[in-house]
């Protein structure tokens, strides 16, 4: 299992566009990806779960990736959060 903390960089918070990028990323990975914030846990394959985290700009998120491709999956998730550009 790999764990990392990321910060929400988008002014609008973790809204629909970056959430959909996360879901697309998770759907092609074999690993399980969980995102946690404010005591809530979301499966990265669930757009509703991600949106219900209510993560605003600057929110610290804990990400856990577990599975056979966890290294590449974690790298892909980190790349999403490294960009302040939320366009798809």
Secondary structure, DSSP 8 states (H G I E B T S, - for coil): -EEEEEE---TT-S-HHHHHHHHHHHHH-SSEEEEEETTEEEETT-HHHHHTT---TT-EEEEEEESTTHHHHHHHHHHHHH-S----
